[in-house]
């Protein structure tokens, strides 16, 4: 019985083993059948595509020229493909296609790597997240209580539950700690990379009636890069000149910046007092250049504003009619909607928003006229759509063809000043070398208007010319540093200035003024030469002593010089020329041919390359080219992010306000502002897609949202 059971168990085991073997064989066969063909190892298959033609032959097609070759491994192999690839690499289509493929591969791989270009895994770092949160609060100008909002808390719980959200008080301390840290870095950067600074300053009164002053430093570092840094945003006792001067003095002492070249301010009389105060302080510190003759730089944008304001004192009736028409349409959402329908029927493609000007701001008048003249046909159609339009316009009436002609002419005239203001308001590129070119062009335009047969243009040109001559009509009244900047532009030098003076002031007076500017430039260069060049007379004396000592043999222990005849020759040439250099760096620079005018010409790059040839003149150019010609850089601090300093920041303590404003300027790579007019088309699409949420972006440039 026992042997019977053993036999059954043995048979069962045998059957089981057989079944397992059969299953294993079947699985192996199945896996082999489903296994994908092995990718060819030859590198040619990176450039060829395998396929089987209609005749069943295995072939390879070139990815670049699309030629086909037999590649049966039993008959041909890949020899023909290799030979073709070597010849195909010489053709342009190969290079273009290959570059496109590599670009796509790089883009795909970049999605899987971090900023350092290496594969990595994310690691939780609470300090890094907290620092990024502080950066967001500062750059986006968010209130400290933003971190306590329900929306932000739920968002952080979803993306990073482990992060402990700090309180608003902790965030405020972190922001100020970041300010202290960045200020220390900037102070160290000033010591190592700053030669001299040029300042811009402006004052402002907050909503809480606190007087603030902003000071911005402009300089060129050792690598010839232009920098703009807000170094102070502090409350001042008043807007009087002495208070402003003392505040600037205190700021300079705190930063250790005593080498100030120029200070750009607006035309307020209090600034004249402040500049006089600072001249005395710089003289006491012994760091002034040319006895601070060139310290006071008037803001060009403010002078242009005064020139245009005088020209627009007597605005003609056509401008008044357009202003009334724009005001009528913008006064009601229903009128704006009807006007928008007129724009669609007239097939006007412009997306500019109708805007109403502020009479005391000429640039807003230009924007109003420039925008309104694009919708001339829409205004005419609107007259037939709205019977009350003509009645409400009153005595002035609706703009007609003559009025639109006058408006276009006025817009063209104001466009010169508007574009000029934009060009000189930059703080990220050199503007001082453009100053003289801009005012000479402006003088030329005003002369054309004065000599025009159009009475309105002639009258406006005459009024503007009176104000122009008050500030820029006499070279003695102007800061001559603006002329030096033109000379230090290798594309202009003295040639352009001499011609411009003769055109602006006449031949006789132009030559006189040109010689005066030329003399002042050489005087300034000689002062830089004394500051930065070793004492030439001492070098000459040492050389003479060395040469004379080499000839004596009585008890002299001076070593015998090598190449005695060469030393004797140099001594003779030195006595004939009266010094080592018979021609100064400035004279050599001016004697060279001017550079060709190119759109991509970079004056900073040119001086970076040539500063080794002109070491003293290069230091002079480094100071002059960094001078800002407008105070826009300081004024923008009061409207960071494209809006006026809001009630949140105005309600903070002055210490925290200074930290937020300054550190935002230091850590933000560029001032990104939202241009509503450029985004109007996208906003209108949003309006069409979401009609139920009550958001209206119309031609009036307004945005209204329902309130709860």
Order of alpha helices (4+ residues) and beta strands (2+ residues): alpha-beta-beta-beta-alpha-alpha-alpha-alpha-alpha-beta-beta-beta-alpha-beta-alpha-beta-alpha-alpha-alpha-alpha-alpha-alpha-alpha-alpha-alpha-alpha-alpha-alpha-alpha-alpha-alpha-alpha-alpha-alpha-alpha-alpha-alpha-beta-beta
